[in-house]
């Protein structure tokens, strides 16, 4: 299926590795132009080198609202347009609740919730003026059901899902769709400790009805659908992609 994504312009945060990198690669392969934002310059340069002219690296600390808002200016200055925003950057420090400081909570909320809010706020005038656009928020199955030792992460991702729904309702009449993806376990560097320890991996896979972790290519395909006009009647939705784990709970 041709999703007609050629020459559309996207911003993707957390783009230097894992799910964010996979989304950038999927977008670029479909002919999109992408501002790939993250803190790691070397990884971004490598990604841009694989798609010369299509991927623009942007070093950005998403915990800083000004850095985030500036990504819209980068997209407009580089590619002359903005069609899709993907809020993917996130952190998930694991700790017993009573061991987490207020500063740690604030940092998790800044990255996982306030950064998507800031980018949506900055992109909103562009998308609403042209009456066309997509916002894709990458949440987590931890936002559907809170998980022990991940209180801050679960709370931030749950709030991101409610933000997605609220903004979707507000912008629907202006033909801007806002949706969320809630990934479960994916075979990325973030799961390396699990993947490299057979007993731990076996225990993890027993919780997933599909019997495996997701591949990053699978989330890239879903993001392409949500970025395309095929999803123009889809808004305020959360797409769970976890091999059936959340449905089993």
Helices and strands as residue ranges (DSSP letters): E 9-13, H 18-29, E 33-38, H 41-50, E 55-59, H 65-79, E 84-87, G 97-99, H 102-109, I 110-114, H 115-130, E 133-138, G 141-143, H 151-171, G 172-174, E 176-183, G 189-191, H 192-195, H 198-206, H 216-227, G 229-231, E 238-241, H 245-248
